[in-house]
Amino acid sequence: MTTHIMLSLSCVTALMTLPPPHGASRSRSGYSDWPGFTAWQIAKVKGLFKKHGVDVELVWFPVYTDSLTALNTGQARLQPADLERRDGAARRGHSSSRPCVILDNSFGNDALIAKPGDRRRRRISKGKTIATELGTCDHFLMLKALDAAGLTEKDVKYTNLTVPDAAAAFIAGKVDAAVIWQPWVSQIQREGTGKVIYSSADIPGLIPDIAICQASVVEKRPTPRSRSSSRCGSTSSTS
């Protein structure tokens, strides 16, 4: 786990060494509470950005999708994201970002939580109310869980809530199930109010955490981006 985190941090600092846009004094990156993104805060606390000569401003967004909006509107330059959200925006023609490097993969971090009695079935039942955020990796996980149960989104009552709100709604008993990420998954399990019936561990490799840049940065600076990717690769081979 430590080696994996250090690899992610190396990739982050390597990408951040790209010079900031003309007239900007520092690089600005948005991030949120998805556990795969915590490496960015660790890098800041441990002084890794400074060690590599990177002047970066990390901007916290309580709602994950707001951080993507910041990137696409030019308020941030580089940030972590899940592949499903970025690809969904690209398919709709709304994305001005480009993927730079895969940082890690979710293996149980994202999960479909249901009431303890549903745990025996290991699948969601038709007609249940499920909450998660539309277009995120957890929405993708919900669709995969439904497919595994022989169902579609039309077979359940889907409620579009941000992941923190989905977790809160489940804890309050307002929905039958929720697709959420850590730390909500562990909190609900500790309290005994819910159990994991399907998670990203059931679909290994399908929920990667990636670093994405503004398209203009990638297009104008392809050579530095290649050097950054090479640094990440060399770290991987020696870890």
ZIHU-V769228 format. One record per helix or strand of 2 or more residues. SS is the DSSP state (helix for helix, strand for strand). FROM is the first residue (numbers start at 1). TO is the last residue. If there is no record, write none. Layout:
# ZIHU-V769228
<<SS | FROM | TO> <SS | FROM | TO>>
This chain:
# ZIHU-V769228
<<helix | 2 | 16> <strand | 27 | 31> <helix | 35 | 45> <helix | 48 | 51> <strand | 56 | 60> <helix | 64 | 72> <strand | 78 | 82> <helix | 83 | 91> <strand | 97 | 105> <strand | 110 | 114> <helix | 116 | 120> <strand | 129 | 132> <helix | 137 | 148> <helix | 153 | 155> <strand | 157 | 160> <helix | 163 | 171> <strand | 177 | 181> <helix | 184 | 191> <strand | 195 | 199> <helix | 200 | 203> <strand | 208 | 214> <helix | 215 | 220> <helix | 222 | 238>>
